[in-house]
Amino acid sequence: MVTAEEDGSVDVTPAKDGGVLKRVVKEGSGDTTPAKGCNVYVHYTGKLTDGSVFDSSRDRGTPFDFQLGKGKVIRGWDIGVATMKIGEVSVLTIREDYGYGKSGSQPKIPGGATLIFEIELLDWEPEDLSGKKDKGILRYPITNGTNFESPKPMAEVEIHLKGEYEGKAFDDRDVSFMLGTGSSLDVPPGVEKALEHFTLNETSRLVLTPKYAFGSVGCKNLNLPPDASPTYTVTLKSFQKIKDRWLMDPEELLSEGRRLKEKGTEYLKKSDVKLALKMYKHMVKNLDSPLTDGDGEDEKERKALLAAGHSNISLCNLKLNRPRDAIHSCNSVLEIDEKNEKAFFRRGQAYLAVGEPENAKKDFEMVVKLEPNNKAASAAILQCTKMQKELKEREKKMYAHMFEKFAQKDREKEEEERKKQPDVMKGCFGEWGADEREREPTDFEKENPDILMLEGSGDFKNM
């Protein structure tokens, strides 16, 4: 039997335990090899040690593609293909523990089988992290991370980033922020989206399309023009570990709710309404379900935080000119606290914004009922009354115009009908015209064309 050394095979396993041996049949081109997460395209033929073929993409006539390093194929493939260059053809000899193990893959691959694959790497594409798979965020790993966890939305992260455009650096700094709020620090959304897939100490190069960078506006602070497609080299230095909601105990959920509320209020004070809205929405999502079966202190605080979150969402929506969304949020508050003064007031404002003064007036009257000294609500009631009168006047004018319009149409219709009637005075005397005559004209009628004689009587019509 030919040994690995004799046929030129090399051990490509990280542990150097001989589990995956690689022999290059045809050298590939270039210097780069596909990284973890890349989509690779290959042709392959798989054989057992007795030479029998158990699978072949060449026989099917269709290349096989998979995401490298994500466990989509046997471990020996993830290891071996990651060492190949485009155009390279190599033979991988894969031991059972890097293949299908002792159980095999029946009926073609018996348990404990060593597998021999001839693989040609046709092409590979960088990992697309856009979510929509529109190639808007392409990742080229430089240094792998040290664990398998990634930061979750709203986690505090510390990164180093370097931005380049047309061969020149425009950004190079360390920055810490809450994931999802990077726009306030000129961190583009594509970098934030990508960080949700980074692991600790990972360094990767990100290529962004304008949609995931700064769009058609650009970034004046960074001197980046509109519609730019920058490249970022990003290192994830540290991040806050946040549990999934279903893993949090009541105190952890309440603590996270308080944190998000405080962050939202900070952004609201800075007039960054969209980021504030993002904080409050995440907050109410976490607190939407009861913490306990009873109505203890934790549950009371949850309801108070939830009501505050919905109330602040309504405020943000009013500021963003989304009154219908504001009404919905106020309704959510009032389901929790039926005497919430702010919810009635903000819903009244939203009803005014959509031109419903009657509903608005009811809400402002409820505010005055709850807080008789509320001058803003009293003034708003007067505004509602004024708007109601204006609406009635407009309706009155509108209906008057409609009636006049309908009357005019009736007059026009009558005039059209009148025009269709024959003109009995035109052409001759009598009740019908010459075209209605059922006989040839008499000599008398020929000499007097304006006179039409009745058939057979010799008398004039109506004479």
C-alpha positions, 0 to 999 in steps of 0.5 A: 500500500502506498503511504501518504509520504510516497504519494505526496499527501499532506495532513491538513487537519489542525490536530495533525492526526492524519484524519484528512490527507490531501494530495494535489493533482492540479495546482490552482490559481491565485494566492487566496483560499476560501474562508469560513462562511464562503459559498464554494462551488465544486465538482467531486467524485467519491470512492471507497478504498476498493475503488467503487464510486458511491457519488459523483457531481460530474455524473449528475452534470451539476456542480455542488455548492455549500457554505464552508465551515458551517457544518453543512458537509462532513468535517473532512470536507470543511477542512480540506476544501478550505485549503484549496485555490480556484481551479485546484484539483485535489484528492482528499483521503478522509478517515471515518471520524472526519467522515460518516463515522461508525454508522456510515451513510447507508446503503452506499457508505458502510460504517467505519469507511475511509473515503476518497474524494477527488475535488475540483474547486470551481469558484467561491464567493465571500459570505453575504451577511445582508440577510436579503442575500443581495451581496450588500455586505460581503465578509472576508475573514482575516483572523478567526474569533476565539469562541462561537458566541456573537453579540446580540442586538442592543448589546454593548460592543467595543470594536476597532474599525478602519474605513477605506474608499477608493484606496484612501482611509477615511476612518480609523478608530476604536469605538464603543456603542450599543449594537443598533445605535451605531448611526449616532457615531457614524458607524454604518448599518452594514457594519452593525449587521455584520457584527451580529455574526462576528465572534470575539477577537475576529477581524474581517474585511467588509465590502458594503454597497451604498445601501448598507453604508451611507446611501445617497446622502453620504457622510459629511463627518467622514468626508464620504460622498453619496452612493459610496461603496466603502470597505471596512476592516473590523475587529470585535474587541469585546461585547456584552453578553445578553441572554435570550429572553426565554433564558432570563429570570424576572430580575434580569428582564426588569434590569434589561427593561430599565437599561433600554428605557434609560437609553431611549430617554437619552436619545430622545433628549438628543432629539435622535427620535428614531434611535429612541424608538428602537430602544423602546420597541425592544424594551416592550418586546422583552416585557410583553409577557407576564413574568409570574402567574401572580401580581407581585412586585415584579409583575407590577414593575413589568406593567409599569415599564411596559406602559411607559415603553408604549407611552414613549413609543407614542411620543416618538411616533407623534414626533415622526408624524405617524399619528396612526401608530401613535394611536395604536401605542396609546391604546396599548397603554390604556389596556394596562392603565385605563387612567393614564393621563399621558396616553389620553392626551397623546391619543387626543393629539394623534386624533387631531393630526388625522382630522378626527376632532370628535374623538380627540375632544373626548380624550382631552375631556378625559384628561381634564376629568383626571387632572382638572388643572391641565391647561394644555388639555383645556386649550386643546378642547377649544381647538377641537371645538373650532376644528369641528365647526370648520369641518361642518362649514366645509361639509356644508359647502361641499354638499352645496357644491355637490347639489349644484353640480347634480342640478347642473348635470340635470339641466344639461341632460334636459337640454340634450334631450330637448335637442334630440326632439324634431323642430316642427317649424323647420322646413314646412308647416305641419306635424311632420317633415317632408322626410316622413312623407310616404308618397311622391309630392304633388305638383302643388307641393312641388310649386309650394315646397313649404306646404305639406298636404295630408294623404288623400284628404286635400286638407292642410294639417291643423287648418 
